[in-house]
Amino acid sequence: MFVTPVSPIRGEQHAAGKASKCSSADLCHREGFFVADILAAAPKGDAVSMEHPLFALKAGDRRVRTYERNGLLVTVKPGADGCATIHDKDLWIYCISQLVEAKNRGRPITPTVRFTAYDFLRSTNRSTGGLGYRRIVGMLARLRGTGIETNIETNGQCERRGFGLIDSWRIVEKSPTDDRVTAIEVDLPHWLFRSVATMRVLTLSRDYFKLRKPLERRIYELARKHCGLQPKWRVSVTVLYAKSGSTATLREFRRQVKELSGINLLPDYQMSLDTEHDHVTFFAKRGGR
């Protein structure tokens, strides 16, 4: 059972007018949106973006990036605020986690997700101070502005199309004492919602949000996607470089991978760099995935 999504025009009028009087306790599905109100939902990522570098690893990246592999073509175009970064992807992970947990509990879900800023910040290991709230609007603008053109297949459907990383966003409530955002509504792309509806998702370590360096996050995603339930995943440094979406030179990337394999701080996986054969092997840690 699915609830009909709210009209974007009606949503924009609502956001521009008087702030919503609803609290997180009495928001409901009757208006056509899903309320993200589940405490401690297990982090989930969609399989497509874990495989392909849709998110920039460098803040302020305004380059048009193209990734092509095995017949798949992905072009990422920045908006006026630059490309959405892998830290901006936290919003995707948060929404997917809430939707999957709700689906598992038998609750109806929709591509339109409403949530409180505080719960998003807390769930993704971000500061709940004033700066954390102020950064939310920039994150939303980058996600909406970044354009993706691709022939990605989801749920057996393959088509050439373009979309934003979110279709739209609305501020539905602000603090009565200052200008802080307190409640937000986002419309997820329909292909992403299809991935959630068909459970093409993977569970992430809660420690993912403790990884601060963009490359650490991206390498973890790739290890999680490809290692899966296997004991190990072996990949050449050049292929890992292409999959990562890194803007560094290949030489610099090799240095970064060597550094990562030396400190081995990735959740669930241990990295081993074979410099002689230019390969990296990821091993599932005991007690990990």
Contacts in CASP RR format, 6 or more apart in sequence:
PFRMAT RR
TARGET T0000
AUTHOR 0000-0000-0000
METHOD contacts of the structure
MODEL  1
MFVTPVSPIRGEQHAAGKASKCSSADLCHREGFFVADILAAAPKGDAVSM
EHPLFALKAGDRRVRTYERNGLLVTVKPGADGCATIHDKDLWIYCISQLV
EAKNRGRPITPTVRFTAYDFLRSTNRSTGGLGYRRIVGMLARLRGTGIET
NIETNGQCERRGFGLIDSWRIVEKSPTDDRVTAIEVDLPHWLFRSVATMR
VLTLSRDYFKLRKPLERRIYELARKHCGLQPKWRVSVTVLYAKSGSTATL
REFRRQVKELSGINLLPDYQMSLDTEHDHVTFFAKRGGR
1 108 0 8 1.000
2 108 0 8 1.000
2 109 0 8 1.000
2 110 0 8 1.000
3 29 0 8 1.000
3 30 0 8 1.000
3 32 0 8 1.000
3 33 0 8 1.000
3 34 0 8 1.000
3 108 0 8 1.000
3 110 0 8 1.000
4 32 0 8 1.000
5 32 0 8 1.000
5 33 0 8 1.000
5 110 0 8 1.000
5 111 0 8 1.000
5 112 0 8 1.000
5 187 0 8 1.000
6 31 0 8 1.000
6 32 0 8 1.000
6 33 0 8 1.000
6 112 0 8 1.000
8 167 0 8 1.000
8 168 0 8 1.000
8 187 0 8 1.000
11 170 0 8 1.000
11 185 0 8 1.000
12 168 0 8 1.000
12 170 0 8 1.000
14 20 0 8 1.000
14 170 0 8 1.000
14 172 0 8 1.000
15 170 0 8 1.000
15 171 0 8 1.000
15 172 0 8 1.000
15 185 0 8 1.000
19 172 0 8 1.000
19 173 0 8 1.000
19 174 0 8 1.000
20 172 0 8 1.000
20 173 0 8 1.000
20 183 0 8 1.000
22 173 0 8 1.000
24 35 0 8 1.000
24 37 0 8 1.000
24 116 0 8 1.000
24 119 0 8 1.000
24 183 0 8 1.000
27 35 0 8 1.000
27 37 0 8 1.000
27 114 0 8 1.000
28 35 0 8 1.000
29 35 0 8 1.000
29 108 0 8 1.000
29 110 0 8 1.000
32 110 0 8 1.000
32 112 0 8 1.000
33 110 0 8 1.000
33 112 0 8 1.000
33 113 0 8 1.000
33 114 0 8 1.000
33 185 0 8 1.000
34 98 0 8 1.000
34 99 0 8 1.000
34 102 0 8 1.000
34 108 0 8 1.000
34 109 0 8 1.000
34 110 0 8 1.000
34 112 0 8 1.000
34 113 0 8 1.000
34 114 0 8 1.000
35 114 0 8 1.000
35 115 0 8 1.000
36 94 0 8 1.000
36 95 0 8 1.000
36 98 0 8 1.000
36 113 0 8 1.000
36 114 0 8 1.000
36 115 0 8 1.000
36 116 0 8 1.000
36 119 0 8 1.000
37 119 0 8 1.000
38 98 0 8 1.000
38 101 0 8 1.000
38 102 0 8 1.000
40 123 0 8 1.000
41 97 0 8 1.000
41 98 0 8 1.000
41 100 0 8 1.000
41 101 0 8 1.000
41 123 0 8 1.000
42 97 0 8 1.000
42 100 0 8 1.000
42 101 0 8 1.000
42 203 0 8 1.000
42 204 0 8 1.000
42 206 0 8 1.000
43 93 0 8 1.000
43 97 0 8 1.000
43 203 0 8 1.000
43 204 0 8 1.000
43 205 0 8 1.000
43 206 0 8 1.000
43 208 0 8 1.000
43 209 0 8 1.000
44 93 0 8 1.000
44 96 0 8 1.000
44 97 0 8 1.000
44 100 0 8 1.000
44 201 0 8 1.000
44 202 0 8 1.000
44 203 0 8 1.000
44 204 0 8 1.000
45 92 0 8 1.000
45 93 0 8 1.000
45 96 0 8 1.000
45 97 0 8 1.000
45 201 0 8 1.000
45 202 0 8 1.000
45 203 0 8 1.000
45 204 0 8 1.000
46 92 0 8 1.000
46 96 0 8 1.000
46 192 0 8 1.000
46 195 0 8 1.000
46 196 0 8 1.000
46 200 0 8 1.000
46 201 0 8 1.000
47 195 0 8 1.000
47 200 0 8 1.000
47 201 0 8 1.000
47 202 0 8 1.000
47 225 0 8 1.000
48 54 0 8 1.000
48 152 0 8 1.000
48 154 0 8 1.000
48 191 0 8 1.000
48 192 0 8 1.000
48 195 0 8 1.000
48 200 0 8 1.000
49 55 0 8 1.000
49 89 0 8 1.000
49 92 0 8 1.000
49 221 0 8 1.000
50 202 0 8 1.000
50 221 0 8 1.000
50 222 0 8 1.000
50 224 0 8 1.000
50 225 0 8 1.000
51 222 0 8 1.000
51 225 0 8 1.000
51 243 0 8 1.000
52 67 0 8 1.000
52 72 0 8 1.000
52 74 0 8 1.000
52 150 0 8 1.000
52 152 0 8 1.000
52 243 0 8 1.000
53 65 0 8 1.000
53 67 0 8 1.000
53 74 0 8 1.000
53 76 0 8 1.000
53 218 0 8 1.000
53 243 0 8 1.000
53 244 0 8 1.000
53 245 0 8 1.000
54 74 0 8 1.000
54 76 0 8 1.000
54 148 0 8 1.000
54 165 0 8 1.000
55 83 0 8 1.000
55 84 0 8 1.000
55 85 0 8 1.000
55 86 0 8 1.000
55 88 0 8 1.000
55 89 0 8 1.000
55 165 0 8 1.000
55 218 0 8 1.000
56 65 0 8 1.000
56 76 0 8 1.000
56 82 0 8 1.000
56 83 0 8 1.000
56 84 0 8 1.000
56 85 0 8 1.000
56 86 0 8 1.000
56 214 0 8 1.000
56 247 0 8 1.000
57 85 0 8 1.000
57 86 0 8 1.000
57 214 0 8 1.000
57 215 0 8 1.000
57 218 0 8 1.000
57 244 0 8 1.000
57 245 0 8 1.000
57 246 0 8 1.000
57 247 0 8 1.000
58 85 0 8 1.000
58 214 0 8 1.000
58 247 0 8 1.000
59 85 0 8 1.000
59 87 0 8 1.000
60 82 0 8 1.000
60 83 0 8 1.000
60 85 0 8 1.000
61 78 0 8 1.000
61 82 0 8 1.000
61 83 0 8 1.000
61 85 0 8 1.000
61 247 0 8 1.000
62 78 0 8 1.000
62 79 0 8 1.000
62 82 0 8 1.000
62 83 0 8 1.000
63 78 0 8 1.000
63 83 0 8 1.000
63 247 0 8 1.000
64 75 0 8 1.000
64 76 0 8 1.000
64 77 0 8 1.000
64 78 0 8 1.000
65 75 0 8 1.000
65 76 0 8 1.000
65 83 0 8 1.000
65 245 0 8 1.000
66 73 0 8 1.000
66 74 0 8 1.000
66 75 0 8 1.000
66 76 0 8 1.000
67 73 0 8 1.000
67 74 0 8 1.000
67 75 0 8 1.000
67 76 0 8 1.000
67 242 0 8 1.000
67 245 0 8 1.000
68 74 0 8 1.000
69 242 0 8 1.000
69 243 0 8 1.000
71 151 0 8 1.000
72 150 0 8 1.000
72 151 0 8 1.000
72 152 0 8 1.000
73 149 0 8 1.000
73 150 0 8 1.000
73 151 0 8 1.000
74 148 0 8 1.000
74 149 0 8 1.000
74 150 0 8 1.000
74 152 0 8 1.000
75 148 0 8 1.000
75 149 0 8 1.000
75 150 0 8 1.000
76 83 0 8 1.000
76 146 0 8 1.000
76 147 0 8 1.000
76 148 0 8 1.000
77 146 0 8 1.000
77 147 0 8 1.000
77 148 0 8 1.000
77 149 0 8 1.000
78 145 0 8 1.000
78 146 0 8 1.000
78 147 0 8 1.000
79 142 0 8 1.000
79 145 0 8 1.000
79 146 0 8 1.000
79 147 0 8 1.000
80 141 0 8 1.000
80 145 0 8 1.000
81 138 0 8 1.000
81 141 0 8 1.000
81 142 0 8 1.000
81 145 0 8 1.000
82 142 0 8 1.000
82 145 0 8 1.000
82 146 0 8 1.000
83 142 0 8 1.000
83 146 0 8 1.000
84 139 0 8 1.000
84 142 0 8 1.000
84 143 0 8 1.000
84 145 0 8 1.000
84 146 0 8 1.000
84 165 0 8 1.000
85 142 0 8 1.000
85 214 0 8 1.000
86 214 0 8 1.000
86 217 0 8 1.000
86 218 0 8 1.000
87 139 0 8 1.000
87 214 0 8 1.000
87 217 0 8 1.000
88 139 0 8 1.000
88 142 0 8 1.000
88 143 0 8 1.000
88 165 0 8 1.000
90 120 0 8 1.000
90 124 0 8 1.000
90 126 0 8 1.000
90 139 0 8 1.000
90 209 0 8 1.000
91 120 0 8 1.000
91 139 0 8 1.000
91 140 0 8 1.000
91 143 0 8 1.000
91 166 0 8 1.000
91 186 0 8 1.000
92 165 0 8 1.000
92 188 0 8 1.000
92 192 0 8 1.000
93 124 0 8 1.000
93 204 0 8 1.000
93 208 0 8 1.000
94 115 0 8 1.000
94 120 0 8 1.000
94 123 0 8 1.000
94 124 0 8 1.000
95 113 0 8 1.000
95 115 0 8 1.000
95 186 0 8 1.000
95 188 0 8 1.000
96 192 0 8 1.000
96 196 0 8 1.000
96 201 0 8 1.000
97 123 0 8 1.000
98 113 0 8 1.000
98 115 0 8 1.000
99 109 0 8 1.000
99 113 0 8 1.000
99 193 0 8 1.000
99 196 0 8 1.000
100 196 0 8 1.000
100 199 0 8 1.000
100 201 0 8 1.000
102 108 0 8 1.000
102 109 0 8 1.000
103 109 0 8 1.000
103 196 0 8 1.000
103 197 0 8 1.000
103 199 0 8 1.000
109 196 0 8 1.000
109 197 0 8 1.000
110 193 0 8 1.000
111 167 0 8 1.000
111 187 0 8 1.000
111 188 0 8 1.000
111 189 0 8 1.000
111 190 0 8 1.000
111 192 0 8 1.000
111 193 0 8 1.000
112 185 0 8 1.000
112 186 0 8 1.000
112 187 0 8 1.000
112 188 0 8 1.000
113 185 0 8 1.000
113 186 0 8 1.000
113 188 0 8 1.000
114 172 0 8 1.000
114 183 0 8 1.000
114 184 0 8 1.000
114 185 0 8 1.000
115 183 0 8 1.000
115 184 0 8 1.000
116 182 0 8 1.000
116 183 0 8 1.000
116 184 0 8 1.000
117 133 0 8 1.000
117 136 0 8 1.000
117 180 0 8 1.000
117 181 0 8 1.000
117 182 0 8 1.000
117 183 0 8 1.000
117 184 0 8 1.000
118 128 0 8 1.000
118 182 0 8 1.000
120 126 0 8 1.000
120 136 0 8 1.000
120 184 0 8 1.000
121 127 0 8 1.000
121 128 0 8 1.000
121 129 0 8 1.000
121 132 0 8 1.000
121 133 0 8 1.000
121 136 0 8 1.000
122 128 0 8 1.000
124 209 0 8 1.000
125 209 0 8 1.000
125 210 0 8 1.000
126 132 0 8 1.000
126 209 0 8 1.000
130 180 0 8 1.000
133 180 0 8 1.000
133 181 0 8 1.000
134 180 0 8 1.000
136 181 0 8 1.000
136 184 0 8 1.000
137 171 0 8 1.000
137 181 0 8 1.000
140 166 0 8 1.000
140 169 0 8 1.000
140 184 0 8 1.000
140 186 0 8 1.000
143 164 0 8 1.000
143 165 0 8 1.000
143 166 0 8 1.000
143 169 0 8 1.000
143 186 0 8 1.000
144 164 0 8 1.000
144 165 0 8 1.000
144 166 0 8 1.000
144 167 0 8 1.000
144 168 0 8 1.000
144 169 0 8 1.000
145 164 0 8 1.000
145 165 0 8 1.000
146 164 0 8 1.000
146 165 0 8 1.000
147 162 0 8 1.000
147 163 0 8 1.000
147 164 0 8 1.000
147 165 0 8 1.000
148 162 0 8 1.000
148 163 0 8 1.000
148 164 0 8 1.000
148 165 0 8 1.000
149 160 0 8 1.000
149 161 0 8 1.000
149 162 0 8 1.000
150 160 0 8 1.000
150 161 0 8 1.000
150 162 0 8 1.000
151 158 0 8 1.000
151 159 0 8 1.000
151 160 0 8 1.000
151 161 0 8 1.000
152 158 0 8 1.000
152 191 0 8 1.000
154 191 0 8 1.000
154 194 0 8 1.000
154 195 0 8 1.000
154 198 0 8 1.000
154 200 0 8 1.000
155 194 0 8 1.000
155 195 0 8 1.000
155 197 0 8 1.000
155 198 0 8 1.000
155 200 0 8 1.000
157 191 0 8 1.000
157 194 0 8 1.000
161 191 0 8 1.000
163 189 0 8 1.000
163 191 0 8 1.000
164 189 0 8 1.000
165 189 0 8 1.000
166 186 0 8 1.000
166 187 0 8 1.000
166 188 0 8 1.000
166 189 0 8 1.000
167 187 0 8 1.000
167 188 0 8 1.000
167 189 0 8 1.000
167 190 0 8 1.000
168 186 0 8 1.000
168 187 0 8 1.000
169 184 0 8 1.000
169 185 0 8 1.000
169 186 0 8 1.000
169 187 0 8 1.000
170 184 0 8 1.000
170 185 0 8 1.000
170 186 0 8 1.000
171 181 0 8 1.000
171 183 0 8 1.000
171 184 0 8 1.000
172 183 0 8 1.000
172 184 0 8 1.000
172 185 0 8 1.000
173 181 0 8 1.000
173 182 0 8 1.000
173 183 0 8 1.000
174 180 0 8 1.000
174 181 0 8 1.000
174 182 0 8 1.000
175 181 0 8 1.000
175 182 0 8 1.000
195 201 0 8 1.000
202 224 0 8 1.000
202 225 0 8 1.000
202 228 0 8 1.000
203 289 0 8 1.000
204 220 0 8 1.000
204 224 0 8 1.000
205 220 0 8 1.000
205 224 0 8 1.000
205 267 0 8 1.000
205 268 0 8 1.000
205 288 0 8 1.000
205 289 0 8 1.000
207 267 0 8 1.000
208 217 0 8 1.000
208 220 0 8 1.000
208 267 0 8 1.000
210 267 0 8 1.000
211 217 0 8 1.000
211 220 0 8 1.000
211 265 0 8 1.000
211 266 0 8 1.000
211 267 0 8 1.000
215 244 0 8 1.000
215 246 0 8 1.000
215 256 0 8 1.000
215 260 0 8 1.000
216 260 0 8 1.000
216 265 0 8 1.000
216 266 0 8 1.000
218 244 0 8 1.000
218 245 0 8 1.000
218 246 0 8 1.000
219 240 0 8 1.000
219 244 0 8 1.000
219 257 0 8 1.000
219 260 0 8 1.000
219 266 0 8 1.000
219 271 0 8 1.000
220 266 0 8 1.000
220 267 0 8 1.000
220 268 0 8 1.000
220 269 0 8 1.000
222 235 0 8 1.000
222 240 0 8 1.000
222 243 0 8 1.000
222 244 0 8 1.000
223 233 0 8 1.000
223 266 0 8 1.000
223 268 0 8 1.000
223 269 0 8 1.000
223 271 0 8 1.000
223 282 0 8 1.000
224 268 0 8 1.000
224 269 0 8 1.000
224 289 0 8 1.000
226 233 0 8 1.000
226 235 0 8 1.000
226 282 0 8 1.000
227 233 0 8 1.000
227 269 0 8 1.000
227 282 0 8 1.000
227 284 0 8 1.000
227 289 0 8 1.000
228 284 0 8 1.000
228 289 0 8 1.000
229 289 0 8 1.000
230 284 0 8 1.000
231 283 0 8 1.000
231 284 0 8 1.000
232 281 0 8 1.000
232 282 0 8 1.000
232 283 0 8 1.000
232 284 0 8 1.000
233 281 0 8 1.000
233 282 0 8 1.000
234 279 0 8 1.000
234 280 0 8 1.000
234 281 0 8 1.000
234 282 0 8 1.000
235 243 0 8 1.000
235 279 0 8 1.000
235 280 0 8 1.000
235 281 0 8 1.000
235 282 0 8 1.000
236 278 0 8 1.000
236 279 0 8 1.000
236 280 0 8 1.000
237 250 0 8 1.000
237 253 0 8 1.000
237 254 0 8 1.000
237 257 0 8 1.000
237 273 0 8 1.000
237 278 0 8 1.000
237 279 0 8 1.000
237 280 0 8 1.000
238 250 0 8 1.000
238 278 0 8 1.000
240 257 0 8 1.000
240 280 0 8 1.000
241 250 0 8 1.000
241 253 0 8 1.000
244 253 0 8 1.000
246 253 0 8 1.000
246 256 0 8 1.000
248 256 0 8 1.000
254 278 0 8 1.000
257 271 0 8 1.000
257 273 0 8 1.000
257 280 0 8 1.000
258 273 0 8 1.000
258 275 0 8 1.000
260 266 0 8 1.000
260 271 0 8 1.000
261 271 0 8 1.000
261 272 0 8 1.000
261 273 0 8 1.000
261 280 0 8 1.000
262 271 0 8 1.000
262 273 0 8 1.000
264 270 0 8 1.000
264 271 0 8 1.000
267 288 0 8 1.000
268 284 0 8 1.000
268 285 0 8 1.000
268 288 0 8 1.000
268 289 0 8 1.000
269 282 0 8 1.000
269 283 0 8 1.000
269 284 0 8 1.000
269 285 0 8 1.000
269 289 0 8 1.000
270 282 0 8 1.000
270 283 0 8 1.000
270 285 0 8 1.000
271 280 0 8 1.000
271 281 0 8 1.000
271 282 0 8 1.000
272 280 0 8 1.000
272 281 0 8 1.000
272 282 0 8 1.000
272 283 0 8 1.000
273 279 0 8 1.000
273 280 0 8 1.000
274 280 0 8 1.000
274 281 0 8 1.000
END
